[in-house]
Amino acid sequence: METTKIDMKLAEMRAFLERGTMQNVNERIKSLKLLYKNIKAMQPEIYAALKADLNKSEAESYMTEVGMTLTEISHMIKHVKSYAKPHRKHTPLNNFPAKSYVIPSPYGVVLVISPWNYPFMLSLEPIVNAVAAGNSVILKPSSSSKNVSAVIDKLIRRTFVPGHVTTLLDGVDACNYLMEQDIDYIFYTGSTRVGKMVMQKAAEHFIPVTLEMGGKSPCIVDETANIKLTAKRIVFGKLLNAGQTCVAPDFVFCHSTIKDELIKEISRQIVIQYGTDPLTNPNFPKMINKKHFDSVKELIPSGDVVFGGKFNEKSLKIEPTLLNATLESPSMQGEIFGPILPIITYENLHEVISTINSNSKPLALYMFSNSKKNQNLILEKCKFGGGCINDTIMHIANPNLAFGGFKQSGIGAYHGKAGFDTFTHYKSIVKKANWLDLPMRYQPSTKLKESLIKKFLK
């Protein structure tokens, strides 16, 4: 897209906001209902695009992409009237007589930059939150998941009027140009490396940001865990989208006394869930492209393979693989983002806590334990975005829980009320009455006034 076309699009969005249509919450709900209806109608196209880009099955596509998006829309339709109301606040006596309240106000034109790994959900959910808050949205979807990006563009054109929501299908240069313009908010999901660049660019223009990134999310299994259920849930969380999930368990800290049993059970669960040859399973997802396939594949010979290890370059599939590892192993030097699971043993839980806290703060943490003492120790001492006790992934499926990272894994949060808040500026207002004007704040100062001020302000 030429820069002149981007300028015209921004002008169109500013004009749309000036008309004030989205100040009416009923209009926001109307747009969200139409989006819901059109997603339902376009499901076959959405599934076909996800199959083409990532080889996702229809069941996985609904569970992790379409269904979660529909849930977020339903939540906003139900709650947005409450979220969008002015809220009264307590007024201290020093402001008497007055009323205090906050007014939820949209930022304006929002730029959403979405990734390729969950290209539908991670594009649409921020849009849903931003629209519910009354904003106009420019979506920059990933060029790596081009089939899904094309379907999203079609969906948005079918759903939203000009100036409300639009897509930017051009490359990085167009996105960089857009960030140089008068954008009111940037919502980015992707790698930490690019997140740094987005934040730097936004800082130059004082644009507020939300950054949703990732990192090496640990999974801790202590000696009290239910091994069979633990293995089943680890395999579920790790192998969704073939491990290309920002909140997937990246590696396992396993107590030394149950390591052999856990590896055996995880191996068994891989076979149960994906068959004896996952590479030929038509529902097992592939790596997004050759470059990512190669980077993940290279980790296999660098470790001690205890299960799996095969791959198919033609289909871009990598077999679920378990590695014996240490903290110094190549697989532990960066986020894997694939179906490879390093397993590290530990003896003392305090050593695990020290290791986690001495590295970049992970987006998620998972703890499998029947010991409340151990559970509480991890929750109190470890720093991370969010997570689960005795499960993986499922904390992101609750719209009542804010989802977001911590430091290197992200800034800000969304989903449900947190998503509405992310795309909302709250104006704080004191509305003063005129029937009484207390004189103590005015000059000239007196001992009596000073005494009264000290009584009020303490």
SULQUINOR-V5549 format. One record per backbone hydrogen bond with DSSP energy under -1.0 kcal/mol. NH is the residue of the N-H (numbers start at 1). CO is the residue of the C=O. E is the energy in kcal/mol with one decimal. If there is no record, write none. Layout:
NH|CO|E ; NH|CO|E
//
This chain:
6|2|-1.9 ; 7|3|-2.6 ; 8|4|-2.2 ; 9|5|-2.4 ; 10|6|-2.6 ; 11|7|-2.3 ; 12|8|-2.2 ; 13|9|-2.0 ; 14|10|-2.5 ; 15|11|-2.3 ; 16|12|-2.0 ; 17|13|-2.3 ; 18|14|-2.2 ; 19|15|-1.5 ; 20|17|-1.2 ; 23|20|-1.3 ; 24|21|-1.3 ; 28|24|-1.3 ; 29|25|-2.4 ; 30|26|-2.1 ; 31|27|-2.1 ; 32|28|-2.3 ; 33|29|-2.6 ; 34|30|-1.9 ; 35|31|-2.2 ; 36|32|-2.4 ; 37|33|-2.4 ; 38|34|-2.6 ; 39|35|-2.4 ; 40|36|-2.1 ; 41|37|-2.0 ; 42|38|-2.0 ; 46|42|-2.3 ; 47|43|-2.9 ; 48|44|-2.1 ; 49|45|-2.1 ; 50|46|-2.3 ; 51|47|-2.2 ; 52|48|-2.2 ; 53|49|-2.3 ; 54|50|-2.4 ; 55|51|-1.5 ; 56|50|-1.3 ; 61|57|-2.6 ; 62|58|-2.3 ; 63|59|-2.4 ; 64|60|-2.7 ; 65|61|-1.4 ; 66|61|-2.1 ; 67|62|-3.0 ; 69|65|-1.6 ; 70|66|-2.5 ; 71|67|-2.2 ; 72|68|-2.0 ; 73|69|-2.3 ; 74|70|-2.6 ; 75|71|-2.3 ; 76|72|-2.2 ; 77|73|-2.7 ; 78|74|-2.0 ; 79|75|-2.1 ; 80|76|-2.6 ; 83|79|-2.2 ; 84|80|-2.5 ; 87|102|-2.2 ; 89|100|-3.2 ; 95|92|-1.9 ; 96|93|-1.7 ; 99|431|-2.1 ; 101|429|-2.3 ; 102|87|-2.1 ; 103|427|-2.4 ; 105|425|-2.1 ; 107|423|-1.1 ; 110|136|-2.9 ; 111|185|-2.8 ; 112|138|-3.0 ; 113|187|-3.0 ; 114|140|-1.9 ; 122|118|-2.5 ; 124|120|-2.7 ; 125|121|-2.8 ; 127|123|-1.0 ; 128|124|-2.9 ; 129|125|-2.2 ; 130|126|-2.7 ; 131|127|-3.0 ; 132|128|-2.3 ; 133|129|-1.4 ; 134|131|-1.4 ; 135|130|-2.4 ; 136|108|-2.4 ; 137|164|-2.6 ; 138|110|-3.0 ; 139|166|-2.9 ; 140|112|-3.4 ; 149|145|-2.2 ; 150|146|-2.0 ; 151|147|-1.6 ; 152|148|-2.7 ; 153|149|-2.3 ; 154|150|-1.9 ; 155|151|-2.6 ; 156|152|-2.8 ; 157|153|-2.3 ; 158|154|-2.0 ; 159|155|-1.4 ; 160|156|-2.5 ; 164|161|-2.1 ; 166|137|-2.4 ; 168|139|-3.1 ; 175|171|-1.5 ; 176|172|-2.9 ; 177|173|-2.4 ; 178|174|-2.1 ; 179|175|-1.9 ; 180|177|-1.0 ; 181|178|-1.4 ; 183|181|-2.1 ; 184|109|-2.2 ; 185|109|-1.1 ; 186|208|-2.0 ; 187|111|-3.2 ; 188|210|-2.9 ; 189|113|-2.2 ; 190|212|-2.2 ; 195|191|-2.1 ; 196|192|-2.0 ; 197|193|-1.1 ; 198|194|-2.5 ; 199|195|-2.5 ; 200|196|-2.3 ; 201|197|-2.5 ; 202|198|-2.7 ; 203|199|-2.3 ; 204|200|-1.3 ; 205|202|-1.1 ; 207|202|-2.5 ; 210|186|-2.1 ; 211|411|-2.1 ; 212|188|-3.2 ; 213|409|-1.9 ; 217|215|-1.3 ; 219|251|-1.6 ; 220|366|-3.4 ; 221|253|-3.1 ; 222|368|-2.2 ; 225|222|-1.4 ; 227|225|-1.0 ; 230|226|-2.7 ; 231|227|-2.8 ; 232|228|-1.9 ; 233|229|-2.2 ; 234|230|-2.4 ; 235|231|-2.5 ; 236|232|-1.7 ; 237|233|-2.2 ; 238|234|-3.0 ; 239|235|-2.2 ; 242|239|-2.1 ; 243|240|-1.6 ; 244|241|-1.9 ; 245|243|-1.9 ; 248|245|-1.7 ; 250|217|-2.9 ; 251|217|-1.1 ; 252|342|-2.5 ; 253|219|-3.2 ; 254|344|-3.3 ; 255|221|-2.1 ; 256|346|-2.1 ; 258|255|-1.9 ; 262|258|-2.5 ; 263|259|-2.7 ; 264|260|-2.2 ; 265|261|-2.1 ; 266|262|-2.9 ; 267|263|-2.4 ; 268|264|-1.9 ; 269|265|-2.4 ; 270|266|-2.1 ; 271|267|-1.6 ; 272|268|-2.3 ; 273|269|-2.7 ; 274|270|-2.6 ; 275|271|-2.0 ; 280|277|-1.9 ; 284|281|-1.7 ; 286|54|-1.8 ; 287|316|-3.2 ; 293|289|-2.4 ; 294|290|-2.7 ; 295|291|-1.8 ; 296|292|-2.1 ; 297|293|-2.8 ; 298|294|-1.9 ; 299|296|-1.6 ; 300|297|-1.7 ; 303|300|-1.5 ; 304|324|-1.3 ; 306|322|-2.7 ; 307|322|-1.2 ; 312|317|-2.9 ; 316|312|-1.2 ; 317|312|-1.5 ; 319|310|-2.7 ; 321|339|-2.5 ; 322|307|-2.1 ; 323|341|-2.1 ; 324|304|-2.9 ; 325|343|-2.3 ; 329|326|-1.5 ; 332|329|-1.9 ; 333|330|-1.6 ; 341|321|-3.2 ; 343|323|-2.9 ; 344|252|-3.2 ; 346|254|-1.7 ; 351|348|-1.0 ; 352|348|-1.1 ; 353|349|-2.2 ; 354|350|-2.2 ; 355|351|-2.1 ; 356|352|-2.6 ; 357|353|-2.5 ; 358|354|-1.2 ; 359|356|-1.1 ; 365|386|-1.3 ; 366|218|-2.2 ; 367|388|-2.0 ; 368|220|-3.4 ; 375|371|-2.6 ; 376|372|-2.8 ; 377|373|-2.0 ; 378|374|-2.1 ; 379|375|-2.4 ; 380|376|-2.5 ; 381|377|-2.1 ; 382|378|-2.3 ; 385|362|-2.0 ; 386|363|-1.3 ; 388|365|-1.4 ; 390|367|-3.4 ; 394|392|-2.0 ; 396|393|-2.2 ; 397|394|-1.3 ; 401|398|-2.1 ; 403|414|-3.1 ; 409|406|-1.7 ; 410|407|-1.8 ; 411|211|-2.4 ; 414|403|-2.1 ; 418|415|-1.1 ; 420|416|-1.9 ; 421|417|-2.6 ; 422|418|-2.0 ; 423|419|-1.3 ; 424|421|-1.6 ; 425|105|-3.6 ; 427|103|-2.5 ; 429|101|-3.1 ; 431|99|-3.3 ; 433|97|-2.4 ; 442|439|-1.5 ; 450|446|-2.6 ; 451|447|-2.1 ; 452|448|-2.3 ; 453|449|-2.7 ; 454|450|-2.1 ; 455|451|-1.3 ; 456|452|-2.1 ; 457|453|-2.9
//
